[in-house]
Amino acid sequence: MTTATRSDPTDVRPTGGLLRHRDFRLLWAGQAVSSVGSNVTTVALPLVAVAVLDAGTFQVAVLTAAAWLPWLLIGLPAGAWVDRLPRRPVMVVCDLLCAAAFLSVPLAALLGRLTVAQLLVVALGAGTARVFFETADQVYLPVLLRPGQLPEGNAKLQATQTVSYVVGPGLAGLIAQLIGAVAALLLDALTFLLSAVFLLRIRTREPRVRWSERSRSLRRDITEGLRFVIRDPYLRVLTVFGAASNIGLTGYQAVLVVFLVRELRLEPGLVGGLVGVMSAGGIIGALFATTLARRCGTARALLIGAALTGPPALLIPLAAPGVGLAWPALGGLLIGLGVAIGNVVKGAFRQTYTPHHLLGRVTVSMHLLNYGTIPLAAVLAGAIGARYGVETAIVGMTAWLAFTPLILLVGPIRRRRDLPAAPAAS
């Protein structure tokens, strides 16, 4: 597969920073509103399962698993399809499908037909759309921005996404407290509709994809992306680290709402507020990431972010009613700080380091392992929680997370100040 040469970016990309870049602002706004909606769902969907349908710990964990399972099922072919298709239409269709999925929940509740099975189908459907949307989004950003603008663009998108980690759960808890958890999913559907509107207003034309080898199979395209990741020492270690850390992150998050509601007896509003506070460190991390990378080096910034992601997780199991809620709040703040730093640096590195015609397949190949461990971790945490108690599940998952930064010390990253700009072979 080959792509047409991109036109000179200066004719569509004004100087003066990305705040003056019209199409980036639209992409940014679309991602912001859909991220808020998605993070409303992370609290609202488990609250619907627990408060409305009286679901058990394992069922709630399976809901989390269902949202991430599509990365394992269709992740690799999705990356190849995205590299063959115009990305913006793919993103718009995904937004519309998510809106329809989440609208079905309050409609079923109104008719008295809502079940845990439907919530699982909604989570699975929205997760499938997310696979295509996130892959297309990663490939689309370099179409709008020059390589030198990508760190700033990724930092802004990451900061907004992290703000949504704070705003979304807080809104979900507040709405659930006032008018019920089911109503919070109406807000989620609206955000996806708004995201589609913003994306439709973008003017930048994507380069057309030209196929020099019409007989190429989907399997060959998938293999090419996988081979690039497996053979590259930087992408390989980042992929393994991401997969390992996601086991711990998702494991404790999958049962956190159950722990806060049933073990600590917190009200839904306080649950949403605490989850929001635990995510607030990511705002600082996203805003600070580019400065840290510039002063310390991109490779060192990754190591610093990993160190903040791991050991602070041990504070979360110390949670207790009252003043004891400060421990998970502090642990979550530090974890969010580290995750945001790592995501900003890693995202910009992957987008500039990877040949553009491979970017969709490389992105999804990394996400296959990164995100593929998430449903397994959620099910594992749910099984441990159901068998040995929710607190035991949280302790086990946070302990795992605390040791994952050691993975980055195996490979070339520990010896460098900055990550390379291109593969050595090129």
C-alpha positions as CSV (number, residue, x, y, z in Angstrom):
1,M,0.0,0.0,0.0
2,T,1.2,3.5,-0.7
3,T,-0.2,6.9,0.1
4,A,-0.3,10.1,-1.9
5,T,2.3,12.7,-0.9
6,R,0.7,15.1,1.5
7,S,0.4,18.7,0.4
8,D,2.5,21.4,1.9
9,P,1.0,21.9,5.4
10,T,1.7,25.6,5.5
11,D,-1.3,26.3,3.1
12,V,-3.8,24.9,5.6
13,R,-2.0,25.2,9.0
14,P,-1.7,28.8,10.3
15,T,1.2,29.9,12.5
16,G,0.7,31.1,16.1
17,G,0.0,27.8,17.8
18,L,-2.7,25.1,17.6
19,L,-5.3,27.3,19.2
20,R,-5.5,29.2,15.9
21,H,-5.7,25.9,13.9
22,R,-9.4,25.7,13.0
23,D,-9.5,22.0,12.1
24,F,-7.5,21.0,15.1
25,R,-9.9,22.9,17.3
26,L,-12.8,21.0,15.8
27,L,-11.1,17.7,16.3
28,W,-10.2,18.8,19.9
29,A,-13.7,19.8,20.7
30,G,-15.1,16.6,19.3
31,Q,-12.8,14.5,21.3
32,A,-13.4,16.5,24.4
33,V,-17.2,16.0,24.4
34,S,-17.0,12.3,23.5
35,S,-14.4,11.8,26.2
36,V,-16.6,13.3,28.8
37,G,-19.4,11.0,27.7
38,S,-17.2,8.0,27.8
39,N,-16.1,8.7,31.3
40,V,-19.7,9.3,32.4
41,T,-20.2,5.7,31.2
42,T,-17.3,4.3,33.3
43,V,-19.3,5.2,36.4
44,A,-22.9,5.3,35.1
45,L,-22.9,1.8,33.6
46,P,-21.6,0.0,36.7
47,L,-24.0,2.1,38.8
48,V,-26.9,1.1,36.6
49,A,-25.9,-2.6,37.0
50,V,-25.4,-2.3,40.8
51,A,-28.2,0.1,41.8
52,V,-30.9,-0.7,39.2
53,L,-30.3,-4.4,38.4
54,D,-28.6,-5.5,41.6
55,A,-25.7,-7.1,39.6
56,G,-23.0,-9.0,41.4
57,T,-19.3,-8.2,41.6
58,F,-18.4,-10.6,38.8
59,Q,-21.1,-9.2,36.5
60,V,-19.9,-5.7,37.0
61,A,-16.4,-6.7,36.2
62,V,-17.6,-8.5,33.0
63,L,-19.2,-5.2,31.9
64,T,-15.7,-3.6,32.0
65,A,-14.3,-6.6,30.1
66,A,-16.9,-6.4,27.4
67,A,-16.0,-2.8,26.7
68,W,-12.4,-3.8,25.9
69,L,-12.9,-7.3,24.5
70,P,-13.2,-6.0,20.8
71,W,-9.5,-5.1,20.9
72,L,-8.7,-8.8,21.1
73,L,-11.4,-9.9,18.7
74,I,-11.1,-7.3,15.8
75,G,-8.2,-5.1,16.7
76,L,-5.7,-6.4,14.1
77,P,-8.1,-6.3,11.1
78,A,-9.5,-2.9,12.3
79,G,-6.0,-1.4,11.9
80,A,-5.7,-2.8,8.4
81,W,-9.1,-1.5,7.5
82,V,-8.4,2.0,8.9
83,D,-5.2,2.2,6.8
84,R,-7.4,1.5,3.7
85,L,-10.3,3.9,4.5
86,P,-10.7,7.7,4.9
87,R,-10.4,8.2,8.6
88,R,-12.8,11.0,9.3
89,P,-15.9,9.2,8.0
90,V,-14.9,6.2,10.1
91,M,-14.8,8.4,13.2
92,V,-18.2,9.9,12.5
93,V,-19.9,6.6,12.0
94,C,-18.4,5.3,15.2
95,D,-19.8,8.3,17.1
96,L,-23.3,7.7,15.7
97,L,-23.2,4.0,16.6
98,C,-22.2,4.8,20.2
99,A,-25.0,7.4,20.5
100,A,-27.5,4.8,19.4
101,A,-26.1,2.2,21.7
102,F,-26.3,4.4,24.8
103,L,-29.8,5.7,23.9
104,S,-31.1,2.2,24.0
105,V,-30.4,1.9,27.7
106,P,-32.8,4.6,29.0
107,L,-35.4,3.5,26.4
108,A,-35.3,-0.1,27.6
109,A,-35.5,1.1,31.2
110,L,-38.5,3.2,30.4
111,L,-40.2,0.2,28.9
112,G,-39.2,-2.0,31.9
113,R,-37.1,-4.3,29.7
114,L,-33.6,-3.4,30.8
115,T,-31.3,-6.3,31.7
116,V,-27.7,-7.0,32.5
117,A,-27.5,-8.8,29.1
118,Q,-28.4,-5.6,27.3
119,L,-25.8,-3.6,29.2
120,L,-23.2,-6.2,28.1
121,V,-24.3,-5.8,24.5
122,V,-24.1,-2.0,24.7
123,A,-20.6,-2.2,26.3
124,L,-19.5,-4.6,23.6
125,G,-20.9,-2.5,20.8
126,A,-19.5,0.8,22.1
127,G,-16.2,-1.0,22.6
128,T,-16.1,-2.1,19.0
129,A,-16.8,1.4,17.8
130,R,-14.0,2.6,20.1
131,V,-11.5,0.3,18.4
132,F,-12.1,1.9,15.0
133,F,-12.4,5.5,16.4
134,E,-9.2,5.4,18.4
135,T,-7.2,3.8,15.6
136,A,-8.5,6.3,13.0
137,D,-7.9,9.2,15.4
138,Q,-4.3,8.3,15.9
139,V,-3.8,8.2,12.1
140,Y,-5.8,11.3,11.4
141,L,-3.9,13.7,13.7
142,P,-0.7,13.6,11.6
143,V,-2.9,14.5,8.6
144,L,-3.9,17.8,10.3
145,L,-0.6,18.6,11.9
146,R,3.1,18.9,11.0
147,P,5.5,16.5,12.8
148,G,6.7,19.4,14.9
149,Q,3.2,20.2,16.0
150,L,2.4,16.6,17.1
151,P,3.8,16.8,20.7
152,E,1.7,20.0,21.4
153,G,-1.4,18.4,19.7
154,N,-1.1,15.2,21.7
155,A,-0.5,17.1,24.9
156,K,-3.7,19.2,24.4
157,L,-5.7,16.1,23.5
158,Q,-4.4,14.2,26.4
159,A,-5.0,17.1,28.8
160,T,-8.6,17.3,27.6
161,Q,-9.1,13.6,27.9
162,T,-7.7,13.7,31.4
163,V,-10.1,16.6,32.4
164,S,-12.9,14.3,31.2
165,Y,-11.6,11.6,33.6
166,V,-12.5,14.2,36.4
167,V,-15.6,15.8,34.9
168,G,-17.2,12.6,33.5
169,P,-17.3,10.5,36.8
170,G,-18.4,13.6,38.7
171,L,-21.2,14.3,36.4
172,A,-22.3,10.6,36.4
173,G,-22.3,10.6,40.2
174,L,-24.2,13.8,40.4
175,I,-26.8,12.8,37.8
176,A,-27.2,9.4,39.4
177,Q,-27.7,11.0,42.8
178,L,-30.3,13.5,41.5
179,I,-32.3,11.6,38.9
180,G,-30.8,8.1,38.6
181,A,-27.9,6.4,36.9
182,V,-29.9,5.5,33.8
183,A,-30.4,9.2,33.0
184,A,-26.6,9.8,32.9
185,L,-26.4,7.6,29.8
186,L,-28.6,10.2,27.9
187,L,-25.8,12.7,28.4
188,D,-23.3,10.1,27.0
189,A,-25.4,9.7,23.9
190,L,-25.6,13.5,23.4
191,T,-21.8,13.9,23.6
192,F,-21.3,11.4,20.8
193,L,-23.8,13.2,18.6
194,L,-21.9,16.5,19.3
195,S,-18.6,14.9,18.5
196,A,-20.0,13.8,15.1
197,V,-21.1,17.3,14.3
198,F,-17.7,18.8,15.1
199,L,-15.9,16.2,12.9
200,L,-18.2,16.9,10.0
201,R,-17.2,20.5,10.0
202,I,-13.4,19.8,9.5
203,R,-12.3,21.1,6.1
204,T,-8.8,19.5,5.7
205,R,-8.9,16.9,2.9
206,E,-7.2,13.6,3.6
207,P,-4.7,12.3,1.1
208,R,-6.2,9.6,-1.0
209,V,-5.1,6.0,-0.4
210,R,-3.7,4.4,-3.6
211,W,-3.2,0.6,-3.8
212,S,-0.2,-0.3,-5.8
213,E,-0.8,-4.0,-5.0
214,R,-4.5,-4.7,-5.6
215,S,-4.1,-8.4,-4.9
216,R,-2.7,-7.8,-1.3
217,S,-4.6,-9.6,1.3
218,L,-5.8,-8.3,4.7
219,R,-3.6,-11.0,6.3
220,R,-0.5,-9.6,4.7
221,D,-1.3,-6.1,5.8
222,I,-1.9,-7.2,9.4
223,T,1.3,-9.2,9.4
224,E,3.3,-6.2,8.1
225,G,2.1,-4.1,11.1
226,L,2.7,-6.8,13.6
227,R,6.2,-7.5,12.3
228,F,7.2,-3.8,12.5
229,V,6.2,-3.7,16.2
230,I,7.8,-7.1,17.1
231,R,11.1,-6.3,15.5
232,D,11.4,-2.7,16.8
233,P,13.1,-2.6,20.3
234,Y,11.4,0.6,21.3
235,L,7.8,-0.2,20.2
236,R,8.2,-3.7,21.6
237,V,9.1,-2.8,25.1
238,L,6.5,0.0,25.2
239,T,3.9,-2.5,24.1
240,V,4.8,-5.0,26.8
241,F,4.9,-2.3,29.5
242,G,1.5,-0.9,28.5
243,A,0.0,-4.4,28.6
244,A,1.4,-5.2,32.0
245,S,0.4,-1.9,33.5
246,N,-3.1,-2.1,32.1
247,I,-3.6,-5.4,33.9
248,G,-3.1,-3.6,37.3
249,L,-4.9,-0.4,36.3
250,T,-8.0,-2.1,34.9
251,G,-8.0,-4.8,37.5
252,Y,-8.5,-2.4,40.4
253,Q,-10.7,0.0,38.4
254,A,-13.1,-2.8,37.4
255,V,-14.1,-3.4,41.0
256,L,-13.5,0.0,42.4
257,V,-17.1,1.2,42.2
258,V,-18.3,-2.0,43.9
259,F,-15.7,-1.6,46.6
260,L,-16.7,2.1,47.3
261,V,-20.4,1.4,47.3
262,R,-20.7,-1.9,49.1
263,E,-17.6,-2.0,51.3
264,L,-17.2,1.7,52.2
265,R,-20.9,2.5,51.9
266,L,-20.4,5.7,49.9
267,E,-23.2,7.5,48.2
268,P,-23.2,7.6,44.3
269,G,-22.3,11.3,44.3
270,L,-19.3,10.8,46.5
271,V,-18.2,7.8,44.4
272,G,-18.2,9.9,41.3
273,G,-16.4,12.8,43.0
274,L,-13.7,10.5,44.4
275,V,-13.1,8.8,41.1
276,G,-12.9,12.2,39.5
277,V,-10.3,13.4,42.1
278,M,-8.3,10.2,41.6
279,S,-8.1,11.1,37.9
280,A,-7.2,14.8,38.4
281,G,-3.4,14.2,38.4
282,G,-3.6,13.4,34.7
283,I,-4.5,17.1,33.9
284,I,-1.2,18.2,35.4
285,G,0.7,15.4,33.7
286,A,-0.7,16.2,30.3
287,L,0.1,19.9,30.7
288,F,3.6,19.2,32.1
289,A,4.6,16.3,29.8
290,T,6.0,18.3,26.9
291,T,8.0,20.5,29.2
292,L,9.4,17.5,31.1
293,A,10.3,15.8,27.8
294,R,12.0,18.9,26.5
295,R,14.1,19.4,29.7
296,C,14.8,15.8,30.7
297,G,14.5,14.0,27.4
298,T,11.7,12.0,26.0
299,A,13.1,8.6,27.1
300,R,13.7,9.9,30.6
301,A,10.2,11.4,30.8
302,L,8.8,7.9,30.0
303,L,10.7,6.5,32.9
304,I,9.6,9.2,35.3
305,G,6.0,8.7,34.2
306,A,6.3,4.9,34.7
307,A,7.7,5.5,38.2
308,L,4.7,7.7,39.1
309,T,2.3,5.1,37.7
310,G,3.5,2.1,39.7
311,P,4.4,2.4,43.5
312,P,1.7,5.0,44.3
313,A,-0.9,2.4,43.5
314,L,-0.2,0.8,46.9
315,L,-2.0,3.8,48.5
316,I,-5.4,2.8,47.1
317,P,-6.1,-0.3,49.3
318,L,-5.6,2.0,52.3
319,A,-9.0,3.5,51.6
320,A,-11.4,4.0,54.6
321,P,-14.5,6.1,55.2
322,G,-13.9,9.7,56.1
323,V,-10.3,10.9,56.2
324,G,-9.1,7.6,54.9
325,L,-10.4,8.5,51.5
326,A,-7.4,10.8,51.1
327,W,-5.2,7.7,50.5
328,P,-6.9,6.5,47.3
329,A,-7.3,10.2,46.2
330,L,-3.5,10.7,46.5
331,G,-2.7,7.4,44.9
332,G,-5.0,8.0,42.0
333,L,-3.6,11.6,41.5
334,L,-0.1,10.3,41.2
335,I,-1.1,7.4,38.9
336,G,-3.0,9.8,36.7
337,L,0.0,12.1,36.6
338,G,2.3,9.3,35.5
339,V,-0.1,7.8,32.9
340,A,-0.7,11.1,31.3
341,I,3.0,11.9,30.9
342,G,3.6,8.4,29.4
343,N,0.7,8.7,27.0
344,V,1.7,12.1,25.7
345,V,5.3,11.2,25.1
346,K,4.5,7.7,23.7
347,G,1.7,9.0,21.4
348,A,3.9,11.7,19.8
349,F,6.8,9.2,19.5
350,R,4.7,6.6,17.7
351,Q,3.2,9.1,15.3
352,T,6.5,10.6,14.2
353,Y,8.6,7.4,14.4
354,T,6.3,5.1,12.4
355,P,6.0,5.3,8.6
356,H,2.6,6.9,8.0
357,H,1.3,4.2,5.7
358,L,1.8,1.7,8.6
359,L,0.6,3.9,11.4
360,G,-2.9,2.4,11.7
361,R,-1.6,-1.1,11.7
362,V,1.3,-0.3,14.1
363,T,-1.1,1.5,16.5
364,V,-3.6,-1.3,16.6
365,S,-0.9,-3.9,16.9
366,M,0.4,-2.2,20.0
367,H,-3.2,-1.7,21.3
368,L,-3.9,-5.4,20.7
369,L,-1.7,-6.3,23.6
370,N,-2.0,-3.0,25.5
371,Y,-5.8,-3.1,25.5
372,G,-6.2,-6.9,25.0
373,T,-5.1,-7.5,28.6
374,I,-7.9,-5.2,29.9
375,P,-10.8,-7.6,29.5
376,L,-8.7,-10.4,31.0
377,A,-7.7,-8.2,33.9
378,A,-11.3,-7.2,34.5
379,V,-12.6,-10.7,34.5
380,L,-9.7,-11.8,36.8
381,A,-10.3,-9.0,39.3
382,G,-14.1,-9.8,39.3
383,A,-13.4,-13.5,39.9
384,I,-11.0,-12.7,42.7
385,G,-13.5,-10.3,44.2
386,A,-16.3,-12.8,44.0
387,R,-14.2,-15.6,45.5
388,Y,-12.0,-13.8,48.1
389,G,-13.6,-10.3,48.5
390,V,-13.4,-7.0,46.6
391,E,-10.7,-5.7,48.9
392,T,-8.4,-8.7,48.2
393,A,-8.9,-8.0,44.4
394,I,-7.9,-4.3,44.8
395,V,-4.8,-5.3,46.9
396,G,-3.6,-7.9,44.3
397,M,-4.1,-5.6,41.3
398,T,-2.4,-2.5,42.8
399,A,0.5,-4.7,44.0
400,W,1.0,-5.9,40.4
401,L,0.8,-2.4,39.1
402,A,3.5,-1.2,41.5
403,F,6.2,-3.4,40.0
404,T,5.4,-2.9,36.3
405,P,7.8,0.1,35.7
406,L,10.7,-2.3,36.0
407,I,9.8,-3.6,32.5
408,L,11.0,-0.3,30.9
409,L,14.5,-1.1,32.3
410,V,14.7,-4.1,30.0
411,G,15.6,-2.6,26.6
412,P,17.3,0.5,25.1
413,I,15.1,3.2,26.7
414,R,17.1,3.2,30.0
415,R,20.3,4.1,28.1
416,R,19.0,7.1,26.2
417,R,18.1,10.6,27.0
418,D,15.7,10.9,24.0
419,L,13.8,8.5,21.9
420,P,14.9,8.2,18.3
421,A,13.2,10.1,15.5
422,A,13.1,7.2,13.1
423,P,13.8,3.4,13.0
424,A,17.5,2.6,12.7
425,A,16.9,0.7,9.4
426,S,15.7,3.9,7.7
